[in-house]
């Protein structure tokens, strides 16, 4: 797209001219392994975002959520994330098979700061520690094993600016429901009442550990 009057940044020198250079303590805060405080964070976190890209650099970000502590810490340099039943697209896993580099952001509800982990990932279909990840009788069929290269905490400015945890700013009805999005985008021939039942939280709660299409 041609943008009249746009001024593109094409080098790191130009970028630093605009945003400035980070303080040395910011550059130095990344670590190559988990501290016990990081282990505590993982134990308290019920949700993370997993960023991947394929061999051509096309990106994907996938949410992973489960009761707090769902990420298993194997040692200070290795963590394991269980896969639970979903739609079986596994876009991020397909990316990992082509390009093992991953980026993770771990959230704790109500906290503005986050824990960030970068590393290299592998997919496992079985290992002895899978038995430690059984929930409601469901043993994961795939686990994302991440060998940590960088770990650091990120400040809360983005969460404060967005008011993400401030319930007074929430407006879930600002956009159509999942059923109406599907009706307009992917399933135009399905009756809306059937779609509302299909996409309801009540139905999803009932099949959280089922192999569902």
C-alpha positions as CSV (number, residue, x, y, z in Angstrom):
1,X,0.0,0.0,0.0
2,X,1.3,3.4,-0.9
3,X,0.8,5.9,1.9
4,X,1.2,9.5,0.8
5,X,3.5,11.4,3.2
6,X,4.5,8.3,5.2
7,X,8.0,8.2,6.5
8,X,9.2,4.6,6.9
9,X,11.9,3.5,9.3
10,X,14.4,1.2,7.6
11,X,17.3,0.9,10.0
12,X,18.1,0.5,13.7
13,X,19.8,3.8,13.7
14,X,16.6,5.5,12.5
15,X,14.6,3.6,15.0
16,X,16.8,4.6,17.9
17,X,16.7,8.2,16.7
18,X,12.9,8.1,17.1
19,X,12.4,6.0,20.3
20,X,15.8,6.5,21.9
21,X,18.1,3.9,23.4
22,X,17.0,1.7,26.4
23,X,18.7,2.1,29.7
24,X,21.5,-0.4,30.4
25,X,19.6,-2.0,33.2
26,X,16.8,-2.7,30.7
27,X,19.2,-4.3,28.3
28,X,20.7,-6.4,31.1
29,X,17.5,-7.7,32.7
30,X,17.2,-10.8,30.5
31,X,18.6,-14.0,32.0
32,X,19.4,-17.4,30.4
33,X,17.5,-19.5,33.0
34,X,14.6,-19.4,35.5
35,X,15.0,-17.9,38.9
36,X,12.9,-19.3,41.7
37,X,10.8,-16.2,41.5
38,X,10.1,-17.1,37.8
39,X,9.1,-20.6,38.9
40,X,6.7,-19.0,41.3
41,X,5.2,-16.9,38.5
42,X,4.7,-19.9,36.3
43,X,3.0,-21.7,39.2
44,X,0.5,-18.8,39.6
45,X,-0.1,-18.2,35.9
46,X,-3.2,-19.7,34.2
47,X,-2.6,-18.3,30.7
48,X,0.1,-17.6,28.2
49,X,0.5,-16.6,24.6
50,X,2.8,-18.7,22.4
51,X,4.3,-16.9,19.4
52,X,5.8,-18.9,16.5
53,X,6.7,-18.4,12.9
54,X,7.3,-20.7,9.9
55,X,10.4,-21.0,7.8
56,X,9.3,-18.0,5.7
57,X,8.7,-15.8,8.8
58,X,4.9,-15.9,8.7
59,X,3.7,-15.6,12.3
60,X,1.1,-17.1,14.6
61,X,0.2,-16.4,18.2
62,X,-1.7,-19.1,20.1
63,X,-3.4,-18.7,23.5
64,X,-2.8,-21.5,26.0
65,X,-4.9,-21.5,29.2
66,X,-5.5,-23.9,32.1
67,X,-5.6,-23.8,35.9
68,X,-2.7,-21.9,37.4
69,X,0.5,-23.9,37.2
70,X,-0.3,-25.7,34.0
71,X,3.2,-25.2,32.7
72,X,5.5,-27.8,34.1
73,X,9.0,-26.7,35.1
74,X,11.4,-29.6,34.4
75,X,14.5,-27.6,35.4
76,X,15.8,-24.1,35.3
77,X,16.2,-24.2,31.5
78,X,13.3,-26.4,30.5
79,X,9.5,-26.0,30.7
80,X,6.7,-28.1,29.2
81,X,3.3,-26.9,28.1
82,X,0.5,-29.5,27.6
83,X,-1.8,-29.4,24.6
84,X,-5.5,-29.9,25.4
85,X,-8.3,-30.8,23.0
86,X,-9.1,-28.1,20.5
87,X,-9.9,-27.6,16.8
88,X,-6.8,-29.5,15.7
89,X,-5.5,-26.7,13.4
90,X,-2.3,-26.6,15.6
91,X,-0.9,-23.8,13.5
92,X,1.8,-23.0,16.1
93,X,2.9,-26.6,16.3
94,X,3.2,-26.8,12.5
95,X,5.4,-23.7,12.7
96,X,7.6,-25.3,15.4
97,X,8.3,-28.3,13.1
98,X,9.7,-25.8,10.5
99,X,11.2,-23.2,12.9
100,X,11.8,-24.0,16.6
101,X,12.1,-20.5,17.9
102,X,9.2,-19.5,20.2
103,X,8.3,-16.5,22.4
104,X,6.0,-16.9,25.4
105,X,4.2,-14.2,27.5
106,X,2.7,-15.4,30.8
107,X,-0.1,-13.5,32.5
108,X,-1.5,-13.4,36.0
109,X,-5.0,-12.0,36.1
110,X,-5.0,-8.6,37.8
111,X,-1.3,-8.1,37.3
112,X,0.0,-5.6,34.7
113,X,3.5,-7.0,34.5
114,X,4.2,-10.2,32.6
115,X,6.9,-12.9,32.4
116,X,8.5,-13.3,28.9
117,X,10.4,-16.4,27.9
118,X,12.2,-17.0,24.6
119,X,13.7,-20.2,23.5
120,X,13.6,-23.2,21.2
121,X,10.8,-25.7,21.2
122,X,10.2,-29.3,20.4
123,X,7.0,-31.4,20.2
124,X,6.8,-34.5,22.3
125,X,4.1,-37.2,21.9
126,X,5.1,-39.0,25.1
127,X,7.5,-38.8,28.0
128,X,7.4,-40.0,31.6
129,X,6.5,-36.6,32.9
130,X,3.2,-36.6,30.9
131,X,1.7,-38.5,33.9
132,X,2.2,-35.3,36.0
133,X,0.0,-33.3,33.5
134,X,-3.2,-35.4,33.7
135,X,-6.3,-33.3,34.3
136,X,-9.8,-34.8,34.7
137,X,-8.4,-38.0,33.4
138,X,-7.0,-36.4,30.3
139,X,-3.4,-37.1,29.6
140,X,-1.9,-34.7,27.0
141,X,-1.2,-36.3,23.6
142,X,1.3,-33.6,22.7
143,X,3.5,-31.4,24.8
144,X,5.5,-28.3,23.7
145,X,8.9,-28.6,25.3
146,X,10.7,-25.3,25.5
147,X,14.5,-25.0,26.1
148,X,14.9,-21.5,27.5
149,X,17.3,-19.0,26.0
150,X,16.0,-15.8,27.6
151,X,13.7,-14.9,30.4
152,X,12.7,-11.5,31.8
153,X,9.8,-9.6,33.3
154,X,8.0,-6.9,31.4
155,X,6.5,-3.8,33.0
156,X,2.8,-3.0,33.3
157,X,2.5,0.1,31.1
158,X,0.5,-1.6,28.3
159,X,-2.0,-3.0,30.8
160,X,-2.3,0.3,32.5
161,X,-2.8,2.2,29.3
162,X,-5.4,-0.3,28.1
163,X,-7.2,-0.7,31.4
164,X,-7.3,-4.4,30.7
165,X,-8.1,-5.6,34.2
166,X,-10.4,-2.6,34.9
167,X,-13.9,-4.1,34.7
168,X,-15.4,-0.6,34.2
169,X,-13.7,-0.5,30.8
170,X,-15.1,-3.9,29.6
171,X,-17.6,-3.9,26.8
172,X,-18.0,-7.5,25.5
173,X,-21.1,-6.5,23.5
174,X,-19.1,-4.0,21.4
175,X,-18.7,-6.6,18.7
176,X,-21.1,-9.4,17.6
177,X,-21.1,-12.7,19.4
178,X,-19.0,-15.7,18.2
179,X,-22.2,-17.2,16.7
180,X,-23.0,-14.1,14.7
181,X,-19.4,-13.7,13.6
182,X,-19.5,-17.3,12.3
183,X,-22.9,-16.7,10.7
184,X,-21.4,-13.8,8.7
185,X,-17.9,-15.1,8.0
186,X,-17.8,-18.9,7.9
187,X,-21.2,-20.6,8.4
188,X,-23.8,-18.5,6.5
189,X,-26.1,-21.4,5.9
190,X,-26.5,-22.5,9.6
191,X,-29.4,-21.2,11.6
192,X,-28.4,-18.6,14.2
193,X,-30.1,-20.4,17.1
194,X,-28.0,-23.5,16.3
195,X,-24.8,-21.4,16.2
196,X,-25.7,-19.7,19.5
197,X,-25.9,-23.1,21.1
198,X,-22.7,-24.4,19.4
199,X,-20.6,-21.4,20.5
200,X,-22.1,-21.0,24.0
201,X,-19.7,-21.0,26.9
202,X,-22.0,-23.6,28.5
203,X,-21.3,-26.1,25.7
204,X,-17.6,-25.4,25.6
205,X,-17.3,-26.0,29.3
206,X,-19.0,-29.4,28.8
207,X,-16.4,-30.5,26.2
208,X,-13.2,-28.9,27.5
209,X,-11.4,-32.2,27.6
210,X,-13.2,-33.9,24.7
211,X,-11.6,-34.4,21.2
212,X,-13.9,-31.9,19.6
213,X,-13.7,-30.6,16.0
